[in-house]
């Protein structure tokens, strides 16, 4: 059975300034939310044509938070991010009920905060 992961946080490596990121990567980070699944994270990056690559740093047990290297290719520029993902314990259920129960929705956003990202 495949592992399920949910996003806890995205971070930049210490030597990268947020201002140096391409606009599409900044948009990607602004569109992500805690609790989104690994599949949603990768699908959102693909939708913005960022060609994502997610590599595990180390193995984690269910409930633990692991660090993953998220590499995004925006045109000719390669951007590395650190994704903190929690491994979610899988329960046996039908595919339909599992999909409905695990679908993470983006949180409501205050339009006044759009300029912060």
C-alpha positions in Angstrom: 0.0 0.0 0.0 1.4 3.4 -0.9 2.3 5.9 1.8 0.2 9.0 2.3 1.9 12.2 3.2 0.5 15.6 4.1 2.3 19.0 3.9 3.3 20.6 7.1 5.4 23.5 5.8 7.6 24.6 2.9 11.0 26.3 3.6 13.9 27.8 1.7 17.4 26.6 2.3 19.4 29.1 4.4 21.4 30.5 1.5 18.4 31.5 -0.7 16.7 34.8 -0.3 12.9 34.9 -0.9 13.3 37.8 -3.2 15.5 35.8 -5.6 12.7 33.3 -6.4 11.0 33.4 -9.8 7.4 34.7 -9.8 5.9 31.3 -10.6 7.7 29.7 -7.6 6.5 32.5 -5.3 2.9 31.9 -6.6 3.3 28.1 -6.0 4.4 28.7 -2.4 1.5 31.1 -1.8 -1.0 28.6 -3.2 0.1 25.8 -0.9 -1.5 25.1 2.5 -0.8 22.9 5.5 -2.6 19.6 5.2 -2.5 19.3 1.4 -1.5 15.9 0.2 1.7 15.0 -1.6 -0.3 14.4 -4.7 -1.9 17.8 -4.5 1.5 19.5 -3.9 3.0 17.9 -7.0 -0.1 18.5 -9.1 -0.1 22.2 -8.2 3.6 22.5 -9.2 2.9 20.7 -12.5 -0.1 23.0 -13.2 2.3 26.0 -13.0 4.8 24.2 -15.3 7.4 23.9 -12.6 8.5 20.2 -13.3 8.7 19.1 -9.6 11.0 16.4 -8.1 10.4 15.3 -4.5 13.1 13.2 -2.8 12.9 11.8 0.7 15.6 12.8 3.1 15.1 9.8 5.4 12.4 7.2 6.2 9.7 8.1 8.7 7.2 6.2 10.7 3.5 7.0 10.6 2.8 10.3 12.4 6.4 11.5 12.1 7.4 14.6 10.2 10.1 14.0 7.5 12.2 16.4 5.4 12.0 16.1 1.7 14.0 17.9 -1.0 11.5 19.6 -3.4 13.3 20.7 -6.6 11.3 22.9 -9.0 12.5 23.7 -12.6 11.1 27.0 -13.8 12.4 27.4 -17.3 16.1 27.1 -17.1 16.3 28.0 -13.4 16.3 25.3 -10.7 14.9 26.1 -7.3 15.4 23.9 -4.3 12.9 24.0 -1.4 12.6 21.9 1.8 9.2 20.3 2.3 8.2 19.1 5.7 5.7 16.2 5.2 3.9 14.1 7.8 3.4 10.4 7.0 -0.2 9.6 7.6 -1.2 6.1 8.8 -3.4 4.3 6.2 -6.7 2.7 7.2 -8.4 0.2 5.0 -11.5 1.7 3.4 -13.2 1.7 0.1 -11.5 3.9 -2.5 -14.5 6.2 -2.8 -14.8 6.9 1.0 -11.0 7.3 1.3 -10.9 9.8 -1.5 -13.7 11.9 0.0 -12.2 11.7 3.5 -8.7 12.7 2.6 -9.3 15.5 0.1 -7.8 18.5 1.6 -9.3 21.8 0.7 -7.4 25.1 0.7 -8.2 27.4 3.7 -10.3 30.5 3.3 -8.0 33.4 2.4 -8.3 37.0 3.4 -8.0 39.1 0.2 -6.2 41.8 2.2 -3.3 39.4 2.8 -2.7 38.6 -0.9 0.1 41.1 -1.2 2.1 39.4 1.7 3.1 36.6 -0.6 
